[in-house]
Amino acid sequence: MKKRVLVGLLISSILPLAAQEKTLFSGGIEHGGFGGPVIKLAHMGGHYGIFFGGHGGWVLQHKLWIGGGGYGLINRLLVEQPSPVSKDSIFIEMAYGGGEIGLIFGSSEIIHFEMHTLFGAGAVSERRGNEWCCKSWEDVKGYQSKSKTFFIVEPQANLELNVTRHFRVGAGAAYRLVFGLDGLRLRNGDLEGSSASLSLHFGSF
């Protein structure tokens, strides 16, 4: 009898707590998805590079999105010119990508705020040569190449404009943090820096 009374009291104490429990998603879960191209103007070690790529993701409750993206340097960036010490010019090529997670604030507003962070990896190639005249790297006199991988974390904040129900334009700023780059003349700090971006998003938000 005592056990039944104790069980009854326990159940009666738990039920009100369960009724008051708050969750991240209540009721039905609304979801969608988007994707689109992104172009970035990036500052790296006193130089500027242009990255082109794209990203996309799965959107939950018009607030949270989970996805991924990838970006590649489309200009061969000159990071060191010939000098009395070294007659070589040094150029780099670079690409990176990974998973992205973001938050959308006021998605239904015409202009609203969005922020996300990329967690991923990339590769950079250091190209050396004492001429810059040719279409192919292999045609450059004294050509040498070294490639290395690295890890990257890139937080970004955007302002987005709802052009139509299924099309948005975003403009924002990001900062690259690079880890694990070694074995080249380049160091982590040479690839780190801020960037400005323009993105086109198509989908259901």
QUIZIFEN-V958864 format. One record per residue. N is the residue number from 0. RES is the residue in three letters. PSI is psi in degrees with one decimal (NA if undefined). Layout:
N:RES:PSI  N:RES:PSI
This chain:
0:MET:-43.3  1:LYS:-38.6  2:LYS:-41.1  3:ARG:-40.0  4:VAL:-43.5  5:LEU:-42.2  6:VAL:-42.2  7:GLY:-42.7  8:LEU:-39.1  9:LEU:-45.9  10:ILE:-43.1  11:SER:-26.3  12:SER:-27.8  13:ILE:-38.6  14:LEU:-45.0  15:PRO:-34.9  16:LEU:-41.6  17:ALA:-38.1  18:ALA:-29.7  19:GLN:-3.3  20:GLU:132.5  21:LYS:142.2  22:THR:162.3  23:LEU:-44.0  24:PHE:119.4  25:SER:146.5  26:GLY:-153.2  27:GLY:146.0  28:ILE:121.0  29:GLU:137.0  30:HIS:162.8  31:GLY:-159.7  32:GLY:160.7  33:PHE:166.8  34:GLY:163.0  35:GLY:171.1  36:PRO:154.8  37:VAL:136.5  38:ILE:137.7  39:LYS:137.7  40:LEU:113.3  41:ALA:139.6  42:HIS:124.7  43:MET:109.7  44:GLY:40.2  45:GLY:2.6  46:HIS:168.1  47:TYR:133.7  48:GLY:156.4  49:ILE:121.3  50:PHE:140.1  51:PHE:140.6  52:GLY:-146.4  53:GLY:165.9  54:HIS:170.0  55:GLY:172.5  56:GLY:178.4  57:TRP:127.1  58:VAL:131.1  59:LEU:129.1  60:GLN:26.9  61:HIS:17.1  62:LYS:-47.3  63:LEU:134.7  64:TRP:146.0  65:ILE:128.0  66:GLY:-140.0  67:GLY:169.7  68:GLY:166.4  69:GLY:145.2  70:TYR:141.9  71:GLY:144.1  72:LEU:121.1  73:ILE:-10.1  74:ASN:140.5  75:ARG:109.3  76:LEU:122.2  77:LEU:116.3  78:VAL:-14.5  79:GLU:128.9  80:GLN:162.3  81:PRO:146.4  82:SER:170.9  83:PRO:-28.4  84:VAL:-43.4  85:SER:127.4  86:LYS:-0.8  87:ASP:142.9  88:SER:144.1  89:ILE:122.9  90:PHE:156.3  91:ILE:151.5  92:GLU:145.0  93:MET:144.5  94:ALA:150.9  95:TYR:163.6  96:GLY:174.9  97:GLY:-165.9  98:GLY:149.2  99:GLU:143.3  100:ILE:135.2  101:GLY:167.5  102:LEU:139.1  103:ILE:130.5  104:PHE:119.3  105:GLY:48.8  106:SER:-31.1  107:SER:-11.0  108:GLU:148.0  109:ILE:-45.9  110:ILE:126.4  111:HIS:174.6  112:PHE:140.6  113:GLU:142.5  114:MET:144.4  115:HIS:165.8  116:THR:135.2  117:LEU:134.0  118:PHE:115.4  119:GLY:-151.3  120:ALA:165.4  121:GLY:-176.8  122:ALA:144.2  123:VAL:138.9  124:SER:130.5  125:GLU:117.0  126:ARG:126.4  127:ARG:142.5  128:GLY:158.2  129:ASN:15.6  130:GLU:154.3  131:TRP:80.6  132:CYS:-7.5  133:CYS:156.3  134:LYS:-31.8  135:SER:140.1  136:TRP:-37.2  137:GLU:-16.9  138:ASP:-8.1  139:VAL:131.9  140:LYS:130.7  141:GLY:22.4  142:TYR:133.3  143:GLN:150.6  144:SER:137.1  145:LYS:140.3  146:SER:144.5  147:LYS:154.6  148:THR:163.7  149:PHE:167.2  150:PHE:150.6  151:ILE:141.6  152:VAL:126.7  153:GLU:95.9  154:PRO:146.2  155:GLN:146.6  156:ALA:136.8  157:ASN:151.9  158:LEU:131.0  159:GLU:143.2  160:LEU:122.7  161:ASN:98.5  162:VAL:-51.2  163:THR:-178.1  164:ARG:-31.2  165:HIS:19.2  166:PHE:127.5  167:ARG:149.8  168:VAL:132.0  169:GLY:144.4  170:ALA:136.1  171:GLY:-169.7  172:ALA:148.4  173:ALA:169.2  174:TYR:126.5  175:ARG:131.2  176:LEU:124.1  177:VAL:139.9  178:PHE:146.3  179:GLY:13.9  180:LEU:120.6  181:ASP:166.6  182:GLY:-0.4  183:LEU:170.5  184:ARG:-33.1  185:LEU:149.4  186:ARG:171.6  187:ASN:-45.7  188:GLY:-24.0  189:ASP:-26.0  190:LEU:-9.8  191:GLU:156.6  192:GLY:176.9  193:SER:163.2  194:SER:152.7  195:ALA:143.7  196:SER:157.1  197:LEU:128.7  198:SER:148.5  199:LEU:124.9  200:HIS:127.8  201:PHE:133.3  202:GLY:-157.4  203:SER:118.2  204:PHE:NA
